[in-house]
């Protein structure tokens, strides 16, 4: 397995190249590029500029592990407004295009967003419909769309069997699961998601989660590896069971308040320990 | 729109194929005298799921008439812009005694498209509508359901925005709060129904009450 980390983790005042140096020095093999989340990679970034990003990544001794985006939180594929939906599809298309330019074969999509206003059944149908079409485009480009399990935030596809039905309804070999082992919280166990979805997993986000914290025990909070309640030995065993040998991508939502570069080294070492299977 | 009537009619959908919705209500059995056409206006894809919703809710085959043929129920889903060819078709269907459902797709349209929509409705079908209302602009904690009073009382999820109907000839058949959002009117031998809140997306999502509402109309050719 190979280690990657998002470019949105790079401290804001560092810049892309200094961030790449840090990621390489910390021991990562690759970098996850977040479309729309960082100044150097926006929807308006041209193809030539994207090629230059790839050149800089490779000059630093890294490769691009995948293309992610947070833009779908504001422009979901499940929106009722056709104009928003068109923009959401355009974002996925741009992810596919840039993935090809960056030499990677995977993108992350937050598929749908259930809200008070837009109910579950609508979101489900609209996402299946959109991803059938986008899956065809991804297949032609040789790229896989990984739909992320943002269980609590999306209020959508809460169980692994339901997620499996969703992928089955889309019925595209180019659409799979981008699994985030920290997002499952109280709705299940990451190791079971890995066992159930196995070959349909396109990439894996790593972070830990502290369940039932806060004064009233009613909050889950994200944290660094091994500080939370994920069962890491079980997760590692499940990865071995299904033969997952792809990218592990650190997505640390809680940031070090001081010495932000230290978090890169600590995270890389934690990932090495996970990969080694020594607990 | 730059097309002939023949071209327009050729876009009419003669056979439903989509079975997207979860069958939350019993399947509809068509009577021999009952047939329908779901015909989105070509070139405008404002709410593609709306046409799919109607097709999924109506029987997939057998009772659907070829486009342009006489039918007991004609549905124009998610309508924004249209021309005189459509008006002629609607009027002919009404004169033959059909029920025609014109579903507005203009609530999300740009201002200029909505103005065209309103003008075309007024000139072509003598329907008066008001500017779209965003039902979720103020978060009240309440779900703004659409309450239908005809053909039976029922309640269906809103679709975020509605096109209210103005005071005019005909009977208001649905309300969102105190805002009238659907109207029916006898025209010739038939009945014209204007829906200011799209029903198709709810049908597509498998909404049981929306299906019962449509079935009640589809099965009764003398509404």
Interface residues (C-beta under 8 A of the other chain):
Chain A: X80 X81 X82 X83 X116 X117 X118 X119 X121 X122 X124 X125 X126 X129
Chain B: X20 X21 X22 X45 X46 X47 X49 X108 X136 X143 X157 X159 X160 X201 X202 X204 X205 X206 X207
